[in-house]
Amino acid sequence: MAEENLSVVLHSQGDLRLENRSIPEPGPDEVLLQMHSVGICGSDVHYWQHGRIGDFVLTKPMVLGHEAAGQVVKLGSAVTHLKVGDRVAIEPGVPREMDEFFKNGRYNLSPTIFFCATPPDSGNLCRYYTHNANFCYKLPDNVTFEEGALIEPLSVGIHACRRAGVTLGSTVFICGAGPIGLVCLIVAKAMGASKVVISDLVPERLSMAEELGADFQVKVKREDGPQRLAKTVEDMLGAQPHVTIECTGVESSIQTAIYATRSGGVVVLVGLGSEMATVPLINAAVREVDIRGVFRYCNTWPMAINMLASGKVNVKPLVTHRFPLEQAAQAFETTRQGVGIKVMLKCNQSDQNP
């Protein structure tokens, strides 16, 4: 085992460094992983640029990265369901205690949950990383490491579509065609949505959405009013959508989401913006439009692995850029500029394949 553990460490706002750290020892319930593929998320870039997201504030150096897959190289003493050599996808959120949220299956809401690359918890953008073995999921032979890493964003789509109640025949409007909007599109289609409309400011993203199965694309112009956009969506579908999934966090887009949704329908808020937003709440209330929040995901990895292994979903086109771990600075800059869709860092020097 190489004695170096090159890691991407955020020291403070704007101060991103490549550092050699010691290789950690797995605890009884953990496995040591040789990391293979780690995607860069908008949140990683946000911590780098701003040093905080909402109440999560960087106060000490933190390893970034939470969209990840790797290979087991060492087992903790109590681990029985994995073996050395297993390829695994990592669920980054691990509950620390069996509280009420854990017991009722909504462990993502546990206030004390460990979560990779969310202060003060470090992530896995490094060569070697230890993680709770119960939150490492074995990948079938026909699922690549990169697909394993993409289960994390895919899980956001699964959780959002579950919260929205997407089912056979649903019509769906998705606001925003970034990585999360695109995984919501992929999952909505796999869950049986009959028609999906997706909107964005950027034509290249809408082209990718079309490739991934979007039935209609709406090119948003900054001067478009929310009600006008809502009418455009209705005209395209022939009726208002049953479900709207809002992936931007932008106030005007949340307004559009509410106006666009059919009476009795559901708006799911995935995108995170300002703490306060002015929205047409009474419009939603009198039309019985349910507004539901999404915080990460829970109980999604097994479903995601089955969807990938069966070929029901294809996330491979989402990866548009790849960089070796040594070029992390360049990879982060590429993501910050909004070039492409998903930037993947390759952490294993002797295996840079997908």
C-alpha positions in Angstrom: 0.0 0.0 0.0 1.4 3.4 -1.0 2.3 5.2 2.2 0.9 8.5 1.0 -2.7 9.6 1.4 -3.0 12.6 -0.9 -6.1 14.6 0.2 -8.0 17.7 -1.0 -8.3 19.8 2.1 -10.2 23.1 2.5 -8.5 25.2 5.2 -10.6 28.3 4.9 -12.7 30.2 2.4 -10.7 30.2 -0.9 -7.8 28.2 0.6 -7.9 24.7 -1.1 -4.8 22.6 -0.7 -3.4 19.1 -1.7 -1.9 17.5 1.4 -0.4 14.2 2.3 -2.2 12.8 5.4 -1.6 9.6 7.2 -3.6 6.5 6.1 -6.3 6.0 8.8 -7.0 2.7 10.6 -10.6 1.3 10.3 -12.6 1.1 13.6 -14.4 -2.2 14.4 -17.5 -1.3 12.3 -15.5 0.4 9.5 -13.6 -0.4 6.3 -10.5 1.2 4.9 -11.2 2.1 1.2 -8.8 2.9 -1.6 -10.8 5.6 -3.2 -11.3 5.4 -7.0 -13.8 8.0 -8.3 -15.1 11.0 -6.5 -17.5 13.6 -8.2 -17.3 17.3 -7.4 -20.6 18.7 -6.1 -21.8 22.2 -6.2 -21.7 22.1 -2.3 -17.9 21.3 -2.4 -17.4 24.4 -4.6 -19.7 26.5 -2.4 -17.7 25.6 0.8 -14.5 26.5 -1.2 -15.8 29.8 -2.4 -17.8 30.9 0.7 -16.5 28.8 3.7 -20.1 28.0 4.7 -23.5 26.8 3.6 -26.3 28.1 5.9 -25.6 27.0 9.4 -22.7 24.7 8.4 -19.6 26.8 8.9 -16.0 25.7 8.2 -14.0 26.2 11.4 -11.1 23.8 10.8 -9.5 22.1 7.8 -11.8 19.7 6.1 -11.3 17.1 3.4 -13.9 17.7 0.6 -15.8 15.1 -1.4 -19.0 13.1 -0.8 -19.9 11.5 -4.2 -17.7 8.5 -4.1 -16.8 4.9 -4.8 -13.7 2.8 -3.9 -12.3 -0.6 -3.1 -12.1 -2.3 0.3 -8.5 -2.8 1.3 -8.9 -3.5 5.1 -11.7 -4.6 7.3 -12.6 -3.5 10.8 -12.8 -6.4 13.3 -16.6 -6.5 13.4 -17.3 -6.3 9.6 -18.6 -9.5 8.1 -20.7 -8.5 5.0 -17.8 -7.1 3.0 -14.4 -8.5 2.0 -11.1 -7.1 0.9 -11.3 -6.4 -2.9 -15.0 -5.5 -2.9 -15.9 -2.5 -5.0 -18.3 -0.3 -3.1 -20.4 2.9 -3.4 -20.4 5.1 -0.3 -23.5 6.6 1.3 -22.0 9.7 2.9 -24.6 10.2 5.6 -24.2 8.0 8.7 -26.4 8.4 11.7 -24.5 8.7 15.0 -27.4 7.7 17.3 -30.6 5.7 17.2 -32.9 8.7 17.7 -36.6 8.9 16.6 -35.6 9.8 13.0 -33.3 6.7 12.8 -36.1 4.5 14.2 -38.8 5.7 11.8 -36.5 5.3 8.7 -35.8 9.0 8.1 -32.3 9.0 9.4 -31.3 11.9 7.0 -33.2 14.2 9.4 -31.2 13.2 12.5 -29.6 16.4 13.8 -26.4 14.6 14.8 -25.8 12.7 11.6 -22.2 12.3 10.3 -22.0 13.6 6.7 -18.9 13.6 4.5 -17.6 17.1 3.7 -20.1 18.9 5.8 -18.4 20.8 8.7 -17.0 19.5 11.0 -16.9 16.1 9.2 -14.3 15.4 6.5 -15.1 13.8 3.2 -13.4 11.3 0.9 -11.5 13.2 -1.8 -8.3 11.4 -1.0 -6.5 8.2 -1.7 -7.5 6.3 1.4 -10.6 6.8 3.6 -12.4 4.9 6.4 -16.2 4.7 6.4 -18.9 2.8 8.4 -19.2 -0.5 6.6 -23.0 -0.5 6.8 -23.1 2.5 4.6 -20.8 1.0 2.0 -22.7 -0.9 -0.7 -21.2 -3.6 -2.9 -21.3 -2.8 -6.6 -22.2 -5.5 -9.1 -19.5 -6.3 -11.7 -21.4 -4.5 -14.4 -21.6 -1.2 -12.5 -18.5 1.0 -12.8 -16.8 3.0 -10.0 -18.0 6.2 -11.6 -21.6 5.0 -11.7 -21.1 4.1 -8.0 -20.0 7.6 -7.3 -23.0 9.0 -9.2 -25.4 7.1 -6.9 -25.0 10.0 -4.5 -26.6 12.7 -6.9 -28.9 10.0 -8.3 -30.1 9.4 -4.7 -31.2 13.0 -4.5 -33.4 12.4 -7.6 -34.8 9.2 -6.2 -35.7 10.8 -2.8 -37.2 13.9 -4.6 -39.3 11.7 -6.9 -40.5 9.6 -3.9 -41.4 12.7 -2.0 -43.2 14.0 -5.0 -45.1 10.8 -5.5 -44.0 10.4 -9.2 -45.6 7.3 -10.6 -46.9 5.7 -13.8 -48.4 8.4 -16.0 -47.3 11.4 -13.9 -46.5 14.6 -15.8 -43.5 16.4 -14.3 -42.0 19.9 -14.6 -38.3 20.2 -13.5 -36.8 23.7 -12.8 -33.1 23.6 -13.5 -31.1 21.3 -15.7 -27.9 21.1 -13.7 -26.7 17.7 -12.4 -29.5 17.5 -9.9 -32.2 18.5 -12.4 -30.9 15.9 -14.8 -30.9 13.1 -12.2 -34.5 14.0 -11.3 -35.3 13.7 -15.0 -33.7 10.3 -15.3 -35.4 9.0 -12.2 -38.8 10.5 -13.0 -38.7 8.7 -16.4 -37.6 5.4 -14.8 -40.5 5.7 -12.3 -43.0 6.0 -15.0 -43.5 9.7 -15.7 -45.2 10.0 -19.1 -44.0 13.5 -19.9 -41.3 15.6 -18.4 -40.7 19.3 -19.1 -37.3 20.8 -18.0 -36.2 24.5 -17.9 -32.9 26.2 -17.7 -31.1 29.4 -18.8 -28.3 27.4 -20.5 -28.9 25.8 -23.9 -26.2 23.2 -23.5 -27.8 21.9 -20.4 -31.2 21.6 -22.2 -29.5 19.7 -25.0 -28.2 17.2 -22.5 -31.7 17.0 -20.9 -33.1 16.2 -24.4 -30.5 13.4 -24.8 -31.5 12.0 -21.4 -35.2 11.8 -22.3 -36.8 15.1 -21.6 -39.9 15.5 -23.7 -39.9 19.3 -23.7 -37.3 21.9 -22.9 -38.0 25.5 -21.8 -35.2 28.1 -22.4 -35.6 30.6 -19.7 -34.8 34.2 -20.3 -34.0 36.4 -17.2 -36.9 38.8 -18.1 -39.5 36.0 -18.2 -42.1 36.4 -15.4 -43.1 33.3 -13.3 -46.7 33.2 -14.5 -45.7 33.5 -18.1 -43.3 30.6 -17.7 -46.0 28.6 -15.9 -48.3 29.2 -18.9 -45.5 28.0 -21.3 -45.2 24.8 -19.4 -49.0 24.2 -19.4 -49.2 24.9 -23.2 -46.4 22.4 -23.9 -48.0 19.6 -21.8 -51.5 20.4 -22.8 -52.3 20.6 -19.0 -50.6 21.7 -15.8 -48.1 19.1 -14.5 -49.0 16.8 -11.5 -45.6 17.4 -10.0 -43.0 20.2 -10.1 -39.4 19.5 -8.9 -37.6 22.8 -8.2 -33.8 22.3 -8.4 -32.5 25.9 -8.5 -33.3 27.5 -5.2 -33.9 30.8 -7.0 -36.9 32.7 -5.7 -38.5 33.4 -9.1 -38.1 29.7 -10.0 -39.9 28.7 -6.8 -42.7 31.1 -7.7 -42.9 29.5 -11.2 -43.0 26.1 -9.7 -46.1 26.9 -7.6 -48.0 28.7 -10.4 -47.2 25.9 -12.9 -48.4 23.0 -10.7 -51.9 21.5 -11.2 -54.4 22.0 -8.3 -54.0 19.1 -5.9 -50.5 18.5 -7.2 -47.1 18.6 -5.4 -44.1 21.0 -5.5 -40.9 19.5 -4.2 -38.1 21.9 -3.2 -34.7 20.4 -3.9 -32.6 23.5 -4.7 -31.3 25.6 -1.8 -31.1 29.4 -2.0 -31.7 32.2 0.4 -33.1 31.4 3.8 -36.2 33.6 3.1 -38.2 33.6 -0.1 -41.3 35.5 -1.2 -43.6 32.9 -2.8 -47.4 32.8 -3.8 -48.2 30.7 -0.8 -51.9 31.6 -0.8 -52.2 30.5 -4.5 -50.8 27.1 -3.4 -53.1 27.0 -0.4 -56.4 27.6 -2.1 -55.5 25.1 -4.9 -54.3 22.5 -2.4 -50.8 22.4 -3.9 -48.6 20.6 -1.4 -45.1 22.0 -1.0 -42.6 19.4 0.2 -39.0 19.8 1.2 -36.1 17.5 0.5 -33.0 17.1 2.6 -30.5 14.8 1.0 -31.9 11.3 0.9 -32.4 8.1 2.8 -32.8 4.4 1.9 -31.9 5.0 -1.7 -28.6 3.2 -2.4 -30.0 -0.4 -2.9 -32.7 0.9 -5.3 -30.1 3.0 -7.2 -27.7 0.0 -7.6 -30.6 -2.1 -8.9 -31.6 0.6 -11.3 -28.0 0.9 -12.7 -27.3 -2.9 -12.8 -30.6 -3.6 -14.7 -29.9 -0.8 -17.2 -33.1 1.0 -16.2 -31.2 4.2 -15.8 -28.0 5.4 -17.5 -26.0 8.1 -15.7 -22.8 7.6 -17.7 -23.4 10.7 -20.0 -23.4 12.9 -16.9 -19.6 12.7 -16.6 -18.1 15.2 -18.9 -14.7 15.9 -17.4 -12.1 13.7 -15.6 -9.0 14.8 -13.7 -6.4 12.8 -11.7 -6.5 13.7 -8.0 -3.2 15.7 -8.4 -5.1 18.1 -10.7 -7.8 18.9 -8.1 -7.4 22.6 -8.4 -8.1 22.5 -12.1 -11.1 20.2 -11.5 -12.6 22.6 -9.0 -12.1 25.6 -11.2 -13.8 23.7 -14.1 -16.8 23.0 -11.8 -16.9 26.6 -10.6 -17.1 27.9 -14.1 -20.1 25.6 -14.8 -18.4 23.9 -17.7 -19.9 20.5 -18.6 -22.1 18.6 -16.2 -20.2 16.4 -13.7 -16.5 16.6 -13.1 -14.9 13.3 -11.7 -11.7 13.1 -9.8 -9.7 9.9 -10.2 -8.0 9.0 -6.9 -6.2 5.7 -7.7 -3.0 6.4 -9.6 -2.8 2.8 -11.0 -6.5 2.8 -12.2 -7.8 5.8 -13.9 -10.6 4.0 -15.8 -14.3 4.8 -15.3 
